Amino acid sequence: MELSAANIAEYWRKRLAAESPENSDDARNSIMLWLLGSDLTRFAGFTPKELEIAQKAMEYRWRVLRQRYLGVGREQAYRNLMVRLASVTTIRNKIQTWVSLSRDRQRSVIDVLQEVIQEMLQSDSYMQQQMSLIADATGDKRLRDMLLFASLEEYCLRPVRNQPLLTHRFVNYLRRIQRGGLTQIPGKDVIRLVSDEILTEDTESNLNLLDDEAIAQYQEAQKVEEQQLLRQEVQEKFEEYLLEKLGQTAVDWLRLYLDGKSQEEIAKKLNQPIKELYRLREKISYHAVRVFAIKDKPELVENWLSTSLNEDGLGLTPKQWEQLREKISPLGREILDRRKGGDSLAGIGEKLELKTYKVIGEWTKVYLVAQNLRAQN
């Protein structure tokens, strides 16, 4: 569907129904209102370029919501928010430097982040507007929290003068506590959706928060950064696995292979007969596909490859999905459908009265067929 101001709502209605079938119609409508805003008529005045940038911003917000908050327990979603914000090097370094120079050196980065964010919820005009929109969008307390956490992540990491906005908010926070002393740390309490006090100080006037081009570029950079982090995490975990199962030579082979070295170059580097390395490659491939990616760290590998079943449909096109269902067994189709529904392999085994290893074996076959179909593409 070619996106236009006239069909943008219909586009998102169909997309949310396809990508979030586990949520009710009311929940999807609430998410759509959060994504598009309450005034859809404003899109009619957008140029094609402005509409493209707005769509990228909505794509990014939807991706943030799905990856870390939607369908996750409230406490876990809050931890995801804190970990995500604390993982940004610029923010973490500034807070750690300030804590090391302050009287209270026992405070953690998370402690300070909680206080800065609480202050933002009480005084930031954009977040006040977002909370009002969320409150109008849904009466579901759990969904409100999920939308709030996603809004906070997206807003806090917006680029302002080449730094995340949260960095500037932290500087404002330091100025305030120097004037009036420390405020109360929220501790283990999660952020409240609606604050009892709304400060009138306007801190937006000196910041260019509507630099759409910068936001669009930042969002693309964030996607690349997340993929790189996932790739690095997968590699580190797989190296640990290979070291335990096959030894150091397998780890060395993997590193050289990922550096783009040919088998001949790897053989020279490792001083190994090339036939031995071909056998080693087969063993590593077996462990990578049939054990590590299926049994040990499936979510990690699937996310890195962008082939998560629920998020990316195993990386298959609609036509390939038809071919997949034709090629696998009836049991494989049932396991596939149950996996799409969110069931774990162990849970499927209990429901079908099968041993877990049999379910894993059948799921492995499904995974390998999907892999072959992706390779053909």
Buried (B, 14 or more C-beta within 10 A) or exposed (E): EEBEBEBBBEBBBEBBEEBBEEBEEEBBBBBBBBBBBEEEEEBEEBEEEEBBBBBBBBBBBBBBBBBBBBBBEBEEBBBBBBEBBBEBEEBBEBBEEBBEEBEEEEBEBBBBBBBBBBBBBBBBBBBBEBBEBBBEBBEBEBBBBBBBBBBBBBBBBBBBEEBBBBBBBBEBBBEBEEEEEEBEBBEEEBBBBEBEEEBEEEBEEEBEEEBBEBBBBBBEEBEEEBBEEBEEBBBEBBBEBBEEEBEEBBBBBBBBBEEEBEBEEBBEBBEBEEEEBEEBBEBBEEBBBBBBBBBEBBEBBBBBBEBBBBBBBBBBEEEBBEBBBEBBEEBBBBBBEBBBEEBEBEBBBEEBEBEBEBBBEBBBBBBBBBBEBBEEE
